Amino acid sequence: MKKIIVLFNGINAPWHITTFALNIAKQNNAEVQAIFLKDEENSYPFPSDITSVQNDLSPAKEKADDEILEEKNVQLFKTFCEDEKVKCSFELNVSLKKLVDLSTGADCIVADSRDDFRKYSLKDIMAEVKSPLCLISVNATKIKNAILLYDGSDDAMLAIKTYSNLFPKLNKKKTFLVTINEKEKIKRKHREAIFQKLEKRFDDLETVSLTGKLEKKLIEFLDDHTENTMVVMGAYGRSSISLLFKPSLANVVLNQSRTSLFIAHD
């Protein structure tokens, strides 16, 4: 690993994603690039409104306040990097398009698991960026457990291998291989073969098979493993039509659990 992107919305720079990114960077002697996304929202449409005037909420004032907060976050992040002796760089006012371009040169992107962006959403970012994405929960800054979600797809296996290659020190942690076995599509012999293959990568691997209503069973399992846990999964490339009928499993994990999430793109 050579380069990690840490993604902020400018005015908000959560400490837990900074902590995670710097820890990983130190372990791998990697550079950290802080990206401050140009994350604007529409200005108040009636600047002459008396409440807006009284509280000085004009677009110019709001922009000036945001710039002050962003500069403070830049300096704070720089201080953290210096304290940890991690090489760092900064990009301000980055558009989603530029983030996508920058992601091609990064080993992974670290962002908050909470959707605190205004103009963009985590769905936009997950769908567009080219590098693996670590969405870090405040409950999981120091990973002690990993949950590898496997549904029989090539995407799922790619995510597991990518995670293992990027974070070799985490391969020693307690790891669950959770097979998502809707309608018994994954046969027992196949599960056993995958387990034998992956136990060469992961030192403490245990297999769990979930059957029944997928989302319900998965969230129940995750609720028992919330602290310092990373969920590893492939990118589910659902179309906009299919999303109307069944939400992406990544969104289910983000919205209904307190774990961190690692997603690898094909």
Secondary structure, 3 states (H helix, E strand, C coil): CCEEEEEECCCCCCHHHHHHHHHHHHHHCCEEEEEEECCCCCCCCCCCCHHHHHCCCCHHHHHHHHHHHHHHHHHHHHHHHHHHCCCEEEEEEECHHHHHHHHCCCCEEEEECCCCCCCCCHHHHHHHCCCCEEEECCCCCCCCEEEEEECCCHHHHHHHHHHHHHCHHHHHCEEEEEEECHHHCCCHHHHHHHHHHHCCCCCEEEEEEECCCHHHHHHHHHHCCCCCEEEEEECCCCCHHHHHHCCCHHHHHHHHCCCEEEEECC
